[in-house]
Each structure stands twice: as structure tokens, then as C-alpha cells.
Amino acid sequence: MFFARFSDVILGAVLSAGTLFMLFVIVPISVQVPKSNKVLALSPDFWIKIILWFMLLLGVQLLYQGLKTAKELLADEEIAAIEDAKTHHHPMGRSVFMVMVAITNLFVYFFLIDWLGMVIASIISVITFALLCGERRIKIILPIAVILPIGLYYFFLKVAHIPMPLGIFE
């Protein structure tokens, strides 16, 4: 029952340590930043560092919440009930089927990008993944499936100035 009580602490510590290692060792070694770069937002390591700082923040927060929760002395029965509630009880065949559908969805998405364009292919893929993950509320699925790809498309097109394939809409 040690891992049931301290699983968030262990995960937070591993996430924080791995993020610090990536932030201060891997990224400085791997990403070449030109000395002539004067604009921080145009630096090749800018977005990587932003993501890693957020990961570190989440790791520290998870570590703190785990320590706070671990201090509460839970009975072994309560810990077992929590672990049972956290686990999914899908049969093995259904889990394999879900993985196969996810992989197939990624391949279909890859091939639809050239034909339908990034936005339409992303909308179809987001809907498929939402259904695969168990979401059945159309009021949730459709706005996310439409707003997320369109928002990302305009971000990459207007802010980052990276053209995206439009498929049949070009």
C-alpha cells in the first residue's frame, strides 16, 4: 500500500527531476541557438523551454499535492477503494481494439491531410479520439473538434507564419 499512498509523490518527483534534466542538460546540448539571435521568441529553444517550465510547474504541484494527501492517514481499505476506482476494468480484447482504432485513426489522419487539408482532417480525428475516449456529449465534442483545429491553424498561419496544407480548399 506504500505505492498507493505515495504514487503522486513518486510521479511528481520523477516528472520534476526529468524536466530539470531536460531543461538544464538535454536542451542546451541538443538545441543550437545562434549568437546573432536577438529576439527571444524567435530562438529555437524558446517554445521547448516554455513547455518544460510548465512541466516542471506541474511536477512540483503534483509532488506537493501528493505529499499533502499522503499525510492524511488513510486506512488500507480506503486506499484499495481509491486504487480500484482509478483503474479501468475493460476486457483485454476491448483494450486491444481501442489501441488498434487509435493507431488506425492516426494513419487515416496522416493520409487525409493531403486530400482534405489540415483543418478538416483534424476535426475528423478529434471527433474520433473523443468518441474513443468515451465522450458521448455532442455539445462537448463538436465545439472542441471545430475550435481547436481552426484556432491552431490560424495560430500557425498568422502568428508563426507557417503555412498549413488546405487540401481540396487551396
C-alpha positions as CSV (number, residue, x, y, z in Angstrom):
1,M,0.0,0.0,0.0
2,F,3.1,2.2,0.0
3,F,2.7,3.0,-3.7
4,A,-1.0,3.7,-3.4
5,R,-0.3,6.3,-0.8
6,F,2.8,7.8,-2.4
7,S,2.2,7.3,-6.1
8,D,1.6,11.0,-6.8
9,V,4.7,11.9,-4.8
10,I,6.8,9.5,-6.8
11,L,5.3,10.6,-10.1
12,G,5.8,14.3,-9.2
13,A,9.4,13.7,-8.2
14,V,10.2,11.7,-11.4
15,L,8.5,14.3,-13.6
16,S,10.3,17.2,-11.9
17,A,13.7,15.5,-12.0
18,G,13.3,14.5,-15.6
19,T,12.1,18.0,-16.6
20,L,15.1,19.6,-14.8
21,F,17.4,17.2,-16.5
22,M,15.9,18.1,-19.9
23,L,15.9,21.8,-19.1
24,F,19.5,22.2,-18.0
25,V,21.3,19.3,-19.8
26,I,19.5,17.9,-22.8
27,V,18.1,21.2,-24.3
28,P,21.4,23.2,-24.0
29,I,23.3,20.3,-25.6
30,S,20.8,19.5,-28.3
31,V,19.4,22.8,-29.5
32,Q,21.8,25.1,-31.3
33,V,20.9,28.8,-30.6
34,P,22.6,31.3,-33.0
35,K,24.5,34.0,-31.2
36,S,23.1,36.6,-33.6
37,N,19.5,35.8,-32.3
38,K,18.3,39.0,-30.5
39,V,14.6,38.2,-30.3
40,L,13.8,35.7,-27.5
41,A,10.6,34.5,-29.2
42,L,12.5,33.6,-32.4
43,S,15.0,31.5,-30.5
44,P,14.9,27.7,-31.5
45,D,14.7,26.7,-27.8
46,F,12.0,29.2,-26.8
47,W,8.9,27.0,-27.0
48,I,10.8,24.0,-25.7
49,K,11.8,25.9,-22.6
50,I,8.2,27.3,-22.1
51,I,6.8,23.7,-22.3
52,L,9.5,22.4,-19.9
53,W,8.9,25.1,-17.4
54,F,5.2,24.3,-17.4
55,M,6.0,20.6,-17.0
56,L,8.2,21.5,-14.0
57,L,5.4,23.5,-12.5
58,L,3.0,20.6,-12.9
59,G,5.6,18.2,-11.5
60,V,6.1,20.3,-8.4
61,Q,2.4,20.8,-8.0
62,L,1.8,17.0,-8.2
63,L,4.6,16.4,-5.7
64,Y,3.1,19.0,-3.3
65,Q,-0.5,17.6,-3.7
66,G,0.9,14.0,-3.2
67,L,2.7,14.9,0.0
68,K,-0.3,16.7,1.3
69,T,-2.6,13.7,0.5
70,A,0.0,11.2,1.9
71,K,0.0,13.0,5.2
72,E,-3.7,12.1,5.7
73,L,-3.6,8.7,7.2
74,L,-5.9,6.5,5.1
75,A,-6.9,3.1,6.1
76,D,-5.8,0.3,3.8
77,E,-9.4,-0.3,2.8
78,E,-9.8,3.3,1.7
79,I,-6.6,3.1,-0.3
80,A,-7.7,-0.1,-2.0
81,A,-11.1,1.6,-2.9
82,I,-9.3,4.6,-4.4
83,E,-7.0,2.4,-6.5
84,D,-10.0,0.3,-7.7
85,A,-11.9,3.5,-8.6
86,K,-8.8,4.8,-10.6
87,T,-8.4,1.7,-12.7
88,H,-10.4,0.9,-15.8
89,H,-12.0,-2.5,-16.0
90,H,-12.0,-3.1,-19.7
91,P,-11.6,-6.6,-21.0
92,M,-8.3,-7.2,-22.8
93,G,-10.0,-7.5,-26.2
94,R,-11.6,-4.1,-25.9
95,S,-8.3,-2.5,-24.9
96,V,-6.5,-4.0,-27.9
97,F,-9.4,-2.9,-30.1
98,M,-9.2,0.7,-28.8
99,V,-5.4,0.8,-29.4
100,M,-5.9,-0.5,-32.9
101,V,-8.6,2.1,-33.6
102,A,-6.3,4.8,-32.3
103,I,-3.4,3.7,-34.5
104,T,-5.7,3.4,-37.5
105,N,-7.1,6.9,-36.7
106,L,-3.5,8.3,-36.8
107,F,-2.8,6.7,-40.2
108,V,-6.1,7.9,-41.6
109,Y,-5.4,11.4,-40.3
110,F,-2.0,11.4,-41.9
111,F,-3.4,10.4,-45.3
112,L,-6.4,12.8,-45.1
113,I,-4.2,15.8,-44.5
114,D,-3.1,16.0,-48.2
115,W,-6.6,15.3,-49.5
116,L,-8.9,17.3,-47.1
117,G,-6.4,19.7,-45.6
118,M,-5.1,20.0,-42.0
119,V,-8.3,21.6,-40.6
120,I,-10.9,19.1,-41.8
121,A,-8.6,16.1,-41.2
122,S,-8.0,17.4,-37.6
123,I,-11.7,17.9,-37.0
124,I,-12.4,14.3,-38.0
125,S,-9.5,13.0,-35.9
126,V,-10.5,14.9,-32.8
127,I,-14.1,13.6,-33.1
128,T,-12.8,10.0,-33.4
129,F,-10.4,10.3,-30.5
130,A,-13.1,11.9,-28.3
131,L,-15.5,9.1,-29.1
132,L,-12.7,6.5,-28.5
133,C,-12.0,8.1,-25.1
134,G,-15.7,7.7,-24.1
135,E,-17.0,11.1,-24.6
136,R,-20.6,11.0,-25.9
137,R,-21.9,14.5,-25.4
138,I,-22.1,16.2,-28.8
139,K,-22.3,19.6,-27.1
140,I,-18.7,19.0,-25.9
141,I,-17.3,17.1,-28.8
142,L,-18.3,19.4,-31.7
143,P,-17.1,22.8,-30.3
144,I,-13.8,21.3,-29.3
145,A,-13.4,19.5,-32.6
146,V,-14.0,22.6,-34.6
147,I,-12.5,25.4,-32.5
148,L,-9.2,23.6,-31.6
149,P,-8.1,22.8,-35.2
150,I,-9.2,26.2,-36.5
151,G,-7.5,28.0,-33.7
152,L,-4.3,26.1,-34.2
153,Y,-4.5,26.7,-37.9
154,Y,-4.7,30.4,-37.5
155,F,-2.0,30.5,-34.9
156,F,0.4,28.7,-37.2
157,L,-0.7,30.7,-40.2
158,K,-0.9,34.2,-38.7
159,V,1.4,34.2,-35.7
160,A,4.1,31.6,-36.5
161,H,3.9,32.3,-40.3
162,I,3.9,28.5,-41.1
163,P,1.7,27.6,-44.0
164,M,-0.6,24.6,-43.4
165,P,-2.0,22.3,-46.1
166,L,-5.6,23.1,-47.1
167,G,-6.1,20.1,-49.3
168,I,-9.1,20.5,-51.7
169,F,-9.7,24.0,-50.3
170,E,-6.5,25.5,-51.9
